[in-house]
Amino acid sequence: MKSNIKMWKLMVLAGTMLFLSDIAYAKSRTQDSVPGYKPDTGYFAKRFIHRLGVEYRPGYIFPTSSFLAGDNSQWKPFEWGYSAHLKYSFQFKPNTCADRIYGSAYQGIGVGYYDFGSKEELGNPIAVYVYQGARIARITQRLSLNYEWNFGVSFGWKPYDERYNPHNSVIGSKANAYINAGVQLNWMVSRQIDLIAGVTGTHFSNGNTKFPNAGLNTMGLKVGVVYNFNRPEDALTKPTYYVPVPKFPRHVSYDLTLFGSWRRKGVWVGSGQIASPDAYTVLGFNFAPMYNIGYKFRTGVSLDGVYDASSNVYTIPGNGNECYKPSLHKQLALGISGRAEYVMPYFTVGVGIGANVLHGGGDHKGIYQVLTLKAELTRSSYLHVGYNLKNFSDPNYLMLGIGFRFNNKYPTFHR
């Protein structure tokens, strides 16, 4: 458990360093030769609009387990959760190249406090996360439809305990991943004030690193207010002149990602499953040639290799619950997947679907799906956080690692 918590703390620290690193790069010029483009090399405080926001989010809790449906110490369903959030972000100045390309994107760090109505069995977790949002469509000059996602870690859960918390069949660890996404209306009331209202969905789980891992899911509303410290007056009016956006240089880049994690697994004993007594190591790589179609989209094919020490573990009838490992070739797999990525400043969100072509059978059969987040460290390196599913339903493993991009000709406007 201590090693798990240390890993989550490192992830949060890395995310914080990502944003602080922008200060160090604020004076650096783009590494691409883009005709007619002169980057803003002012200080960080002047290059961006700085924003501070508060939000309130009530949400319906999906009854995905008997515990949430009423099989708990209170003998009543847990139906609603509530959270309050404090968020800092920075946004590109209006009518700049970055603003026009990425739809007035903003990114930052947030913290949220959650109450699910059961402090004794679920706890009141606190989520710490990075987030990003941007405009989907402009309705009027002051009103827009935006999207936003949050990703981070939540602390302070009351996990399952056979003696002290036996009913909790959804949360197995004190620290869990936090994922949130939604759409919202953004109304610029004045130069300083924005009002937001929208719908949002949230998922908490530990990524199969500890049992139980049914997770907790909510869907609800969000309302909030954002204060813009240094937004210029012309942000509220239609510009008379639009800054030209340079033509994107289409090219093929190559991403090499190295990752590792640990996982728990359900092992069949007789007609049922038990939680494996040990945590198993997962190591792997992805090598993906990606065709960069435009500023916000790239697609390609990935060669995916993995060593999963939990693959094809088994029990022997009459030997109790002891788990045995198979030969090495049954724990190795090599697959091919199709990939698509949505590219934004600092972050890239990716999805993929593939199948193992070389493997030892058993757990490596079927198709797998991946969801990834790449957080930019330098122009040619990134932090990688991903999750692997099997057959669209069975959780596999986390993918925590680092990646390197080769032949990167992507123009840089946000550094």
N, C-alpha and C positions, 0 to 999 in steps of 0.2 A: 504493500500500500504506500509506504514512504517513497519508493521509487516512482510510483505512478504520480504522486503529488509533485515530486520534483520535476518530472517531465512536463506536466501542465504549467508549472511555474516558469520553466524555460521557454515554453511556447508564448506565454503572455509577455515575458521579458523581451523575446525576439520581436514580437509585434510592436511593442513600445519603441524599441530601438529603430525599427523600420521608419517610423515617423520622425523621430529625432534626427535620424541620419539625413533627412531632407535639408535640415539647417546647414549641415556641412557642405551639401552640394548646391546650395542656393545660388552661389556665385559662379558655378561651373557652366560652361557653354555646352550646347548639344554636341554630341560626338558625330552627328551626321551632317553632311554638307547638303543643306536644303536651300536651294536658290531663293533669295528674297526673304529668308527668315532670320530675324534677329531676336534671340532669346532675351527675356527679361532677366537681368542679372542682379536685381536689387535684393535687399535682405528679405529673409523669410517673412518677417512681419508686414512688409509692404507688398510682396508679390501675390498674396492671397487675401481673401476675405475670411476673417476669423469669426467663428460662430459658437455660441453656447446655447444648448437647448435642454428643455425638460419635457418628459413625456409621461403619460399615464396609459397603461395598457390592461384593460380587463379581457380575459380570455376564457373560453369554454374548454374544459379538460375532456379529451376523448376517453371514454371508458374502455380502454383496451385490455383491461385485466379485471379479475374479480375483486382485487384489492381496491381499485379505483371505483368500481361499481357498488361497493358497499361492504365487502368482506374485510373489514378493518376494525380497529378498537372502538371507533365511534358508531359502527353499524349504520353508516349512511354514506351515500356516494359523494365523492369529491367532484363537484361539477364546475367550479369556477376558480380561477386563479387571477391574481392581481399583481401588477408590478409598476414600480416607479423608476425612471431612468434620468440620469444626468449625463450629457454628451457634449464633447468638444469636437469640432471639425474645422477644416480649412477648405475653402472653395476657390476655384479659379476666377480671376477677375473677368467681368463681362466683356464680350467682344474681343477675346484673345483667341489664338489658335486652339489652345487646350479647351477653352470654354465652348467654342463652336464644334469641335470634333466630338467631345465627350458629353455634350448636353448638360453644361453647368454642373459637372461632377463635383462631389464633395466627399471627403473621407476623414476619419478621425477615430477617437477612442471613447468608449462609453462604459458606464457601470449601472447595473440595475439590481433592484431589491425585489424578491418574489415572495408572495404569500399564497399558498395553496390550501389554506384552511386546516392544516394539520402539522403544526410545529413539532409535535411529538413523534410522528411517524414519517414525515417527509422533510421537515425542517423548513427554514426560511432562507433559501440559497441566495447568494450574491453572484451575479454574472459580471465578468470583466471581458470586454470584447473590442475588436476593431470592426469598423463598419464603413460602408460606401453606398452612395446613392447617386442618381442622376435622373434627368428628365426623360420621360417616355414620349410625351406630347405636350406642346404648348397650347393651352385653351384660349387664354388671353395673354397680354403682355405681363400681367401680374399673377396669373393663375396657371398652374401646370400640373400634369399628372406625372408623378415620379415613382421610381422603384427604390427599394433600399434593402440591403442584407446586412446581418450582423453575424460575426463568428468569434467565438472565444471559449472561455471555460467558466464553469460555475462551481462555487465552493459553499460548504455549509449544509450539505444534504445529511439527512438521517438515513443511512443505508440499511439494507436488510441485515438482521442479526438473528440467528436461530433462537437465542434466548430472550433478548431485549426488544427486538423489533421483528417478530416472526411473520407478520401479515404483509409487510412491504415486499411485494414480488416484482416491483418495477425498477427500483433503484438499488444498485449493488455497491456503489462506491461514494465516498464523501466528495470527490471531485468528478464532474461530468462535463462533457462537451456541450456547448450551447450554440444552437443554430437558429437563426430567425430570418424571415424574408417576408416582404409584403409590398403593397402599392399604397400610395397616399396622394392626396391633393395638397399642394403647397401654394399658399396665398401670401404674396408679398403685400402686407398691409401698409407698411411704411418703409423708409430707408433702413430702419433698424429691426423691425419686427416682421417675422413670418409666422403664420398659423398653419398647422398641419393636421390632417385627419385622414385616416385610412384603415385598411384591414391588414392583419399580420398573422403569420403562423410561426410557432416555435417548437423546437425539438430538443429534448435533453436526453443524452445517453452517454455511456462510457466507452463506446466503440468496441464492445466485445472484449474489453480488457479485464472485466471481472463479472461474475455472475451474482445475482440476476441482472439482465440487461434488456428488459422489455422497453425501458425508456418511458418518457412522459411527453405527450403532445398536446398543444393547445392551439386554438384558432379564435381570434377576437378582433377588437378594435384598438386603435391608438389615436390619441389626441395629444397635441403638444404645442409649444411655442418656442421659437428660435430667435435669439438676439444676435444681430450682425454688427460686429464692432466697427468695421471700417468699410462698409459697402458704399460704393460711389452712387451719387444721385442718378446717373445715367443708366443704372441697372434697372430702373423702374420704367424707363421709356424706350421706345423702339429706336435703335441707332439709325443715323442717316447714312452711315458707311459701314460695311461689313469687312472685317479683316479677311483677306483671301487665305484659303487653306491650301497649302502645297499638295501637289499630286502625290499619292502614296506610291512608294517604290515596291511593287510586288516582288516577292523573293521567297526562297525556301530557307528556313532556319532549322537547326537541329537541337533538340532538347535532350539532355542526358540527366536523368533523375535517379538518385540513390536513396533508398528509404529503409526503414526498419521500425519495428514495434514489437509488442507482445500481445498475446491473446489467450483467452480461456475458451473452452469448447465443451459442448454437450456430447457425451460418449454413450453409445447404446449399451445397456446392460439388461439382458432379457428383453422384455417388451417395452421398456422405457429408457429415458435418458437421464444421466446424472452429470453434474458439473465436474469437469476434470479437476483433480486436486492440484495440478500444477499450471503455471503460466508458461506458454510456449513462445519461442522466439520466431519472429518473421523478418526475413531480409529479402530485398529485391531491387530491381532496376527497371527503368523504362527508357528506351531510346526511340525518339519520335521525330522523324522528318516532318516539318509542318510548313504548309504553304500559306504564307501571309497574304490574304486576299485584300485586306484594307486595314484601316486604322483600328477597327474594333472586332475583327474576326480572322481566325486562322483555323485550318483543318489539316488532318494528315493521318498517318498510320503509325502505330507504336509497337515495338517489339518489347514484350513484357516478360521478365524472368522473376521467379520467386522461389525462395526456400521457406516453407511453412512447416515448422517442427510439429505442428498439431495434425497435419494431414494424415489421414488413414490410421490414426492411433486406435487401439482396440483393447478389449478386455477378453479374458479367458474364463469360460464358465467354470465355476467352482473356486476361482481365485479372488472372490470378492470384487471390490471396486478398483483394483489396481489396473492402471492403464499401461499399455506397452506400445513402444514405437516400432514402426515397420522399418524396412531397409531404406537407405537414403534415397534411392531413385523414386520411391513412392511419396517423397516429401518435396521433390523438385518438379517445376513445371515451366514451360516456355510457351507463351501465347502471343497472339496478334490481335490488336484491337483498333477500331476506327476511333479517331479523336476529333473533337470540335471544341474550340476555346473562344470565350468572349473576353476581349482584351480591353482593359481600362488602365488608367494611370495607377501605378503601384501594385495593382492586383489583377490576376487573370483567373477566371472561373472556367473549369473544363469538365466535360463529360466524355465517357467512352463506353464502348461495348465490344466484347471480344470473346475469344475461346482459346483454350490451351490446345496447342497442336502437338507438343511433345510432353508426355507426362506418364506417371505410373498408375493411372486409373483412379477409381474410387472418388475421393473428394475433389479431384481436379477435373472431373468430367463436367459437362454442362457449359453454359455461357456465364460470363462475369461482366459486371458493370462497375464503373469507377466514377466518382465525383471528386474533383480536385480543386484546391485553391493554391495558387502560386503567388507569393508575396515577394515583390522585387527587393533584392538586397543591393545589387549593383546593376549596371547595364547588362551584364552577361551572367548573373547568378540570381538565385531565388530560393526562398524557403518553400517547402512543399508540404502541404497537409492534404491527405486524401483518405477516401474510404472505399473499400472493395466489397461488393455484394455478389452473391451467386444466385442466378435464376430469378433476379428481380425481387427476391424476398429474404434469402438467407444471409445474415451478416457474416462477413469473412474477417477482415482485419483492417486496422488503421495503417496509413502509410505516412510516416513522419520522416522527412528527410530534407535534402538539399539538392538543387539542380543547377546545371550550367547550360547556357545557350550559345551555340556556335553559328557563325555567319549571320549575325544579327544586324540587319540593315534598317530596323524599325526607327523612324524619326522620333526624337525625344523633345517634347514640349513642356513637360511637367517638372523637370529638374532645374 
